[in-house]
Amino acid sequence: MESDWHVVSITLLDELVRNHLGAPKHYFCGGNMFIYYSVAQAKEVEEYVEAKTVARKPRFKGPDFFLVRDVDGTKPRESWVVWDEGGRYPDLVVEFISTSTRKKDVDENVKFYARVFRVLEYFWFDRRTGELAGYRLSGVSYTPIAPDARGRLWSEVLGAYLGVWRGEYRGRRFPWLRLWDKQGRLVPTTAERAERERTARVRTEAQVQQERAERERLQAELERLREQLRQQEVNAE
């Protein structure tokens, strides 16, 4: 079974990617979603689900998170069917490692995603060990992506860095996989963005009130000086 962290991590990454890339008119991202890449594989899954006799375990493939560029992301999809999508495979895949999936995600998927799906970039993150690894397709295999000085990995597909952030998200405090833009700024969640906008509004309103108070003070001082001049003129007469 997936842990609470596992499920929420997928939701968080999906939210961040959408906030970073904008409305999904030119990309599609899916989380914990089946990918059907051959008719034979789809038939295996169908027979398994319908409890028919199968010679072996079906070739399930459902990455924790994947992204496909240059497609209509607003189109409803229950799964990603490669032959219905013009032969398009994911451009980026991210796996969140659990105890039961570590061997598959760390060893087997590095070969599978490179040779079968030809995924341009593959990342995996293990919360328990703090490990974050990334690979970029080079020829028929992957080349590891070197981390920067802060331990973050650059994704050409996303145009952003992936890194580990420790803090609270939706009432849960864990190490999370987060995004930073090319200037090194943390890509905000929707709640963080709303809080920043609220703080900016409060700061602006405070500044407006301060400027109004200063104008009123200066106006009062001007009136005082004018009154003082009038009194001097009266006394002079």
C-alpha positions, 0 to 999 in steps of 0.5 A: 500500500502507498504511504500518506507521504507517497500519495501527497507527494504526487499531488504536490508535484502535480500542483507545482508543475502546473503552477510553474508551467501554467495552464496545461494547454501544451502539456499533460501530466498524470499521477499514478496513472496507467500507461498502455504502450502495446496492444499485447500489454493492454490485453494482459492487464485486461485479462488480469483485471477480469481475473482470466487465466494469464500466463504471467503477471501483466506488464503494469506501468503506472509511474507516480508522475509523468509529463508529456510535452506538446500535447493538449493537456485539457483533454480528459484521459483515464489512462495514457494510451500511446497509440491513441496519442500519436505514439507519444511517450512521457518526456519526464517520469518521477518515481517516489520510492517505497520499500517495495518499489526501490529495486524496480525504481532504482535498477529496473526502471533506469533501463526500462524508461531509457530503452522502451519508453525513451523517456528524456528524463527520469528522476527518483526520490527516496524520503527515507534515505534523502536520496534524489537521483536524475538521469537524462537520455543519451543515445540508448541509455541514461547519463546521471544528472550532476547536482548543483552546489545545493544538491538540486538537479536541473530538468530541461523538460521542466525548465526547473530544478528539482530538489529536497525541501523540508517543511509543511505541506497540507498539515504534514511535515516531511522532506518533499520534492520541490521545484526551483526556477532557473533563478533559484526561486522556490516555485510556490504551492497554490497556498503559498502563492495566495499567502504571498499575494495576501502579504503583498496586499497587506504591505501595500495597504500599510504603505498607502496608509503610511503615505496618507498619514504623512500627507495629512501631517504635512498638510496640517503643518502647512496649515499651521504655518499659514495660520502663523503667517496670518497672525504675524500680519495681523500683529503687524497692522 
